[in-house]
Amino acid sequence: MVLKTFGWSFAVTALGLVAAVFYGGWTAFWLVAILSILEVSLSFDNAVVNAGVLKKMSEFWQKIFLTIGILIAVFGMRLVFPVVIVSVTAGLGPIEAIDLALNDHAKYEELVTDAHPAIASFGGIFLLMIFLDFIFEDRDIKWLAWLERPLAKLGKIDMLAACIALIVLLITATTFAVHAHQFGGTHADKSATVLLAGVAGLITYMIVGGLSGYFEDKLEEEEEREHEAEEAAKKAGKPVSAVKLVGKAAFFMFMYLEVLDASFSFDGVIGAFAISNDPVVIALGLGIGAMYVRSLTVYLVRQGTLDDYVYLEHGAHYAIGALAVILLITIQYEIPEVVTGGIGVALIAWSFWSSVARNRRLAAAEGGGGDKELAAKEV
């Protein structure tokens, strides 16, 4: 099972490290290895959240996620995206931006870093919406019940998550503008960009998340009617439309996963420049890491890990909330990647051990004839 799921990751690792040696010697080899570990540590929560979506998709779409999806993740977000950012922000043509990336690493790093406020605003608001929508939903299983119960009640207010996200964005843009004008620097005139990028992140979430949710609901409705309407559908020749519906649902969920992965990758792409400013080395390192995150996502789905450890998804969403806040803070202040990754890993580890403790309580209650509902009581 491990070899089947992680086989491509192992192969990509070997090829990537060999390519690094040929490209830049053993120095590049170690830099690529470090960047790979960095990407996995920063994106473990991404794998858990992705698994929650991917388990609803067929094996075909899981393969698409591992093949076409990884090409988008590696070449799109880790290689092409920084070059596009440089091209747009610096007013350069695509060829000039590529030439700058390959031949003037210091200037390329400076331009990507200069675009960080807009990137962090977009990604921060997008991830914040994911966290808020999760925490405001009334769920049967609650992890931190003392917090999640009152928030679920508040979640009954329409559009509350979007309102909070906009308030956070306004506060972030305003304080950024005040700070920039007080202390000057390269970001003194970027408060409007931060605001627009955050609004774009909110709109992107509402469009992609809304479409995926819509088609997912349609798919569930179709599945409920499928059994009783099977004979009538065959006579009327309607099975084809049902297949198209499944395709639409899976496609938009796939698109949602890709945008989600893009938002998670922002901090990794920017943070990678603390280790190397060579775009080839960064793409190799983050690409290997992204492949492991993809494989881990599929592994969690096929092993049914989220069903066995019910608080993992909660921990991952809390990690998303923490990452969203960190991204917005990094618009003004620098936060080490070890802090970002450490918070996410700590929250997921906590939720994992809470799940283990819950399972033990349930097993003890079942074996001793106790109250299973009381044993499953949340933290």
Order of alpha helices (4+ residues) and beta strands (2+ residues): alpha-alpha-alpha-alpha-alpha-alpha-alpha-alpha-alpha-alpha-alpha-alpha-alpha-alpha-alpha-alpha-alpha
